[in-house]
Amino acid sequence: MPVQSMTGFARHEGATDGVDFAWELRSVNGKGLDLRLRLPPGFEAIEADIRRLAAARLTRGNIQASLQLRRDDELPMFTVNEAMLDQVLSLSSRLVADGHAGPPSSDGILAIKGIVEVAERTLAPEAREMRQKGIAQGLLAAVDKLVTAREAEGLVLSEMLSLRLGEIAALIERAEDDPSRSPASIRQRLRGQIGELLDADERLDEGRLHQEAAILAARADIREEIDRLRAHVEAARALLATGGPIGRRLDFLSQEFNRESNTICSKSNSTSLTAIGLELKVVIDQFREQVQNVE
């Protein structure tokens, strides 16, 4: 299953039962699935169906879904009050015959309030239900387009995350091979430090100092951190290969990456290893920032 980004846009146009419609979907980052609908009046009854259809294909993201309609029956339907029209024409004929008025014009007669009335078009309940179902099904096509757009962006995002993981792996190897971690380097550094302490105070016990130095050396060892970082890199690569809604698990791994890099920096006893740890933190921050877009 491809990796999906949580950002995307889709538009789908369709027609059903005398109405043209257009769905527009906009998606951005979100901790969960938050679907916000903008529906024309009268379509509240299909809101539950719309949410169910969207949730079947999407798991995360703040999504705005708007429905636009253009009905064939939007033009008003007029009716003529025949009884009232007959009365007006009869009265007008008498006035004209008596010489009290000129012949009436058609627009003048139609302008008389009550002669022409606007009638509302109504649909039978069955027809309305069929129309709403057709529009709700049109949402599926819009969601499919949104998923395609999010997968296309997810492909680019996956490549960027893989690149960051490669940089993290390279920095792990640099930390592993850093000269300051070699036993000879550690012995030389500790020997120099112990020598300075003994020269400064002859009362210090040399054996005790060597024992404390060994304890400090063990505490400064970053072997476990390196092993855990390597395991996290492999786990992240496996998630990217699997795809699907992996954003939360990648975010957890990015936190673990950050934890281990902080420990390396705190244990470091050389400027070179500290520099590697700081560079590692920068790349991990870039990785985590991009992970926020993954579904």
C-alpha positions in Angstrom: 0.0 0.0 0.0 1.5 3.4 -1.0 2.5 6.0 1.6 0.0 8.9 1.6 0.6 12.5 2.4 -2.2 14.3 4.4 -2.2 17.3 2.0 -4.1 17.3 -1.3 -6.9 18.6 -3.4 -9.5 17.0 -5.5 -12.6 18.1 -7.5 -15.2 15.8 -9.1 -18.2 16.9 -11.2 -21.2 14.8 -12.0 -24.9 14.8 -12.7 -27.8 12.8 -11.3 -31.6 13.1 -11.7 -31.8 16.6 -13.1 -29.0 18.2 -11.0 -25.3 18.9 -11.8 -23.0 18.8 -8.8 -19.4 19.3 -8.0 -17.5 18.1 -4.9 -14.3 19.8 -3.8 -12.0 18.3 -1.2 -9.1 20.0 0.5 -6.9 18.0 2.9 -4.2 19.2 5.3 -2.3 17.8 8.3 -4.3 16.5 11.3 -3.9 14.2 14.3 -7.0 12.2 13.3 -9.7 12.4 10.7 -11.6 15.7 10.9 -14.2 16.0 8.1 -15.8 19.4 7.8 -18.8 19.6 5.4 -20.3 22.6 3.6 -23.6 21.3 2.2 -26.5 23.2 0.5 -29.8 23.4 2.5 -31.8 20.2 2.5 -28.9 17.8 2.3 -28.4 17.4 6.0 -29.9 13.9 5.8 -27.0 12.5 3.8 -24.3 13.9 6.1 -23.9 10.6 8.0 -23.5 8.7 4.7 -20.9 11.2 3.5 -18.8 10.8 6.7 -19.0 7.0 6.5 -17.9 7.0 2.8 -15.0 9.3 3.5 -13.9 7.3 6.6 -13.8 4.1 4.6 -10.9 5.5 2.5 -9.2 8.1 4.8 -7.7 7.7 8.3 -6.1 11.0 9.0 -6.2 14.6 7.9 -8.3 17.8 8.3 -10.5 17.6 5.3 -12.9 20.3 4.0 -15.6 18.9 1.7 -17.9 21.4 -0.1 -20.8 20.5 -2.4 -22.0 22.9 -5.2 -25.2 22.3 -7.1 -26.8 23.5 -10.3 -30.4 22.3 -10.7 -32.3 22.1 -13.9 -35.3 23.2 -11.9 -33.6 26.3 -10.4 -35.6 28.6 -12.8 -38.8 29.7 -11.1 -42.1 28.2 -12.2 -45.0 30.7 -12.6 -48.7 30.1 -12.3 -51.6 32.4 -13.4 -54.6 33.1 -11.2 -57.2 32.5 -13.9 -60.2 33.6 -11.8 -58.5 36.9 -10.8 -57.4 37.5 -14.4 -61.0 37.0 -15.7 -62.2 39.6 -13.1 -59.6 42.1 -14.1 -60.3 41.7 -17.8 -64.0 42.0 -17.2 -63.6 45.2 -15.2 -61.1 46.6 -17.7 -63.6 46.0 -20.6 -66.3 47.9 -18.8 -64.0 50.8 -18.1 -62.9 50.9 -21.7 -66.5 50.7 -23.0 -67.5 53.6 -20.7 -64.6 55.7 -21.8 -63.0 55.8 -18.4 -59.8 54.0 -19.4 -57.7 53.0 -22.4 -57.2 49.5 -23.5 -54.9 47.7 -21.0 -51.5 46.4 -21.9 -50.5 42.8 -21.2 -47.5 43.8 -19.1 -49.7 46.1 -17.1 -52.2 43.3 -16.4 -49.4 40.8 -15.4 -47.9 43.4 -13.1 -51.1 43.4 -10.9 -50.2 41.6 -7.7 -51.8 38.2 -7.5 -52.3 37.6 -11.2 -48.9 35.8 -11.6 -47.6 33.8 -8.7 -44.3 31.9 -8.2 -44.8 28.3 -7.4 -42.2 26.2 -5.6 -41.0 23.1 -7.3 -41.2 20.1 -5.0 -39.8 16.6 -5.4 -41.5 13.4 -4.3 -39.7 11.9 -1.3 -38.5 9.0 -3.4 -37.1 11.2 -6.1 -35.3 13.4 -3.5 -33.8 10.3 -1.8 -32.5 9.0 -5.2 -31.0 12.4 -6.0 -29.2 12.6 -2.6 -27.9 9.1 -2.9 -26.5 9.9 -6.3 -24.7 13.0 -5.0 -23.4 11.0 -2.0 -22.0 8.4 -4.3 -20.3 11.1 -6.3 -18.3 11.8 -3.2 -16.6 8.4 -3.7 -15.1 9.6 -7.0 -13.9 12.8 -5.3 -12.3 10.8 -2.5 -10.6 8.5 -5.0 -9.1 11.5 -6.7 -8.0 12.9 -3.3 -6.4 9.6 -2.4 -4.6 9.6 -5.8 -3.3 13.1 -5.1 -2.2 12.2 -1.6 -0.4 9.1 -2.8 1.4 11.1 -5.5 2.6 13.5 -2.8 3.3 10.6 -0.5 5.7 9.1 -3.1 7.8 12.3 -3.0 7.5 12.4 0.7 8.6 8.8 1.1 11.7 9.5 -1.1 12.6 12.4 1.1 12.2 10.4 4.3 14.4 7.6 2.8 17.0 10.2 2.0 16.9 11.5 5.6 17.2 7.9 6.9 20.3 7.4 4.7 21.8 10.5 6.3 21.0 9.3 9.8 22.5 5.9 9.0 25.7 7.5 7.7 26.0 9.6 10.8 25.6 6.6 12.9 28.6 5.0 11.1 30.6 8.1 11.6 29.9 8.0 15.3 30.8 4.3 15.4 34.1 5.0 13.6 35.0 8.2 15.4 38.7 8.0 16.6 37.8 9.2 20.1 35.9 5.9 20.7 38.9 3.7 20.1 40.3 2.0 23.2 43.8 3.5 22.6 42.4 7.0 22.4 40.3 6.5 25.6 43.3 5.1 27.5 45.5 7.9 26.4 43.0 10.5 27.4 42.3 8.9 30.8 46.0 8.4 31.4 46.6 12.1 30.8 43.8 13.2 33.1 44.9 10.8 35.9 48.5 12.1 35.5 47.4 15.7 35.9 45.4 14.8 39.0 48.4 12.9 40.6 50.8 15.7 39.8 48.4 18.2 41.4 48.0 16.2 44.6 50.3 13.4 45.6 47.8 12.3 48.3 45.4 11.0 45.7 45.2 7.2 45.5 46.3 6.1 42.0 44.4 2.8 42.2 41.2 4.5 43.2 41.6 7.0 40.4 42.0 4.2 37.8 38.9 2.6 39.1 36.8 5.8 38.8 38.2 6.4 35.4 37.1 2.9 34.3 33.6 3.6 35.6 33.5 7.0 33.7 34.7 5.3 30.5 31.9 2.7 30.8 29.3 5.4 31.3 30.6 7.3 28.3 30.3 4.3 26.0 27.6 4.8 23.3 27.5 1.2 22.0 23.8 0.8 23.1 22.7 4.1 21.6 24.3 3.2 18.3 22.7 -0.2 18.2 19.3 1.2 19.0 19.6 3.9 16.3 20.4 1.3 13.8 17.4 -0.7 14.8 15.2 2.4 14.5 16.5 3.1 11.0 15.6 -0.4 9.9 12.2 -0.2 11.5 11.5 3.1 9.7 12.6 1.7 6.4 10.4 -1.3 6.9 7.4 1.0 7.6 8.1 3.0 4.4 8.2 -0.2 2.4 4.9 -1.4 3.9 3.1 1.9 3.4 -0.4 2.7 4.5 -1.3 4.8 7.5 2.2 4.8 9.2 2.5 8.4 10.2 2.0 7.8 14.0 4.5 5.0 14.1 7.1 7.1 12.2 6.5 10.0 14.6 7.2 7.6 17.5 10.4 6.5 15.9 11.5 10.1 15.2 11.1 10.7 19.0 13.3 7.7 19.7 15.9 9.0 17.2 15.9 12.2 19.1 16.2 10.6 22.4 19.3 8.5 21.4 21.0 11.5 19.7 20.5 13.5 22.9 22.1 10.7 24.9 25.1 10.5 22.5 25.7 14.3 22.9 25.5 14.0 26.7 27.9 11.1 26.8 30.3 12.5 24.3 33.8 13.2 25.6 35.2 14.7 22.4 34.4 17.6 20.2 34.3 15.4 17.1 31.6 13.1 18.6 29.7 16.0 19.9 29.7 17.5 16.3 28.3 14.3 14.9 25.6 14.2 17.6 24.5 17.7 16.8 24.5 17.0 13.1 22.4 13.9 13.8 19.9 16.0 15.8 19.5 18.4 12.8 18.8 15.6 10.3 16.4 14.0 12.8 14.5 17.2 13.2 14.2 17.4 9.4 12.9 13.8 9.3 10.3 14.5 12.0 9.1 17.6 10.3 8.4 15.7 7.1 6.8 12.8 9.1 4.1 15.2 10.2 2.7 15.1 6.7 2.4 11.3 6.5 -1.1 9.8 7.0 
